[in-house]
Amino acid sequence: MTKRRVLPAPVAPARRSPPGKPERAIYAVVRAIPRGHVATYGEVAELAGMPRGHRIVARAMRTCPGSLPWYRVVGKKDARRGQINIGDGEHAHVQRTRLEKEGVEFDENGFIPLRRFGMLTR
């Protein structure tokens, strides 16, 4: 007689803990980015009171609420251009599509002219 294998009960997904003070500050800045404009991770960090906190912003954006306009936060290529910094091609396409729907334009190399579309560099 063979023994029946008993599988463990499925584990409920962990509840996302409420955002802490840094995340709340970051999310407030992201909500303030006007439609049709972008801000870099560094700019968001600076406005949230975390100079040199661009990595903290990037981490917070990975777990942000779906209602947040996350797609308006981009990487900084150089002083004049922003870029989509999402490694997953599908998500990068979603970000670009949403930005284009808001009127953000990309140059021939796929970069965003920050002088024209940057929240702070106008």
N, C-alpha and C positions, 0 to 999 in steps of 0.2 A: 504494500500500500504506500502510495507517495504522499508526502506531506504537502499540504496546501501552503503556499507562501502567502503570508499576510503582509499587505503593503501598509505603510504608515498613512494615517489620515493626511490629506493635503493641508499644508500650512497656509493660513490666511496671509496675504501680503502685508508687509509691515506698513503701518500707517506712517505717512510722512509727518514728521514733527513740524510744528508751526515754525515759520521763519523767525530767525533770531534778529537782533537789532541790526547787524550789518546787512542782512538780506532785506529787511524792511526799508532801510535807507536806499539800497540799490534799486529796489522795485519802485520806490517813489520817484527816483530820478528817471528810470526807464519810462514810467507812465507820463512824465513831463516832456518827453521827446515829441516834438510836433510831427504830425502826419506829413509825409513827404521829406523827412529829414532823418539823419542818422547821427549817432554818437559812438565814439570808439570806447572800447573797454576802459582805457585809461581816463577818458573824459568822465565816464560814469563814475569811476572810482573817485576821482578828484571831487566831483560834485557831491558824492555821498560821504565825503569827509575821510577818505582813505587814500591819501597820496601813495602812488606806487602800488595800488591794490588791484591792478588789472586782472591778476590771476584769481583773486577773490570774486571779482565780478563775473569772470568766465565760469567759475564753479557755480555761482548762484544762478546764472542764466540756464545752466543745464537742468536745474530742478525748479524753475520758476513756474508759477501758475499759468495755465493755458490762456487766460484772459489778458495776460501781460503782452504788450507789443515787443516781444523778444527779438524779432527780426530787425528792429531798428538799431540794434547794437552790433557793431562790426569791428573788425580788427583794423589796425593802423598799418598801412603799407609804408608810408613815409609821411612827411609833414603835409603833403597835398592830397594824398589818396587813401581811401579806406578800402578794405577788402572783406569778403565773406570768409570767415575762418572756421567753417564747419567741415570736418573731415568726411562726413557721410555725404556722398553726392546727392542723394535724394533730399536730405534736409537742406543742403545748400541750394538746391533748385527751388525748394519751397520758399526759402528766405529771399532769394532773388526775385521770384515771381511776386511775392507780397510787396517788396519794395518797389518794383516796377509798376504795380497797380496803384501805388501811392504817388507815382510820378518821379521816383528816384531813377536817374539815368546812370548807366555804366559806360565807361570809355571802351575803346576797341580792344583793350587788354583785360576787360572785366573788372576794372577798378572803379570806385565811386569818387568823383571829384568832391573833396570835402569843402572846398571854398564855396561851392554852390549848394551842396546838400548836407553839409555838416551842421549840427545844431549850434556849435560854438564858433565855428570858423567861417562865419559869413561876413 
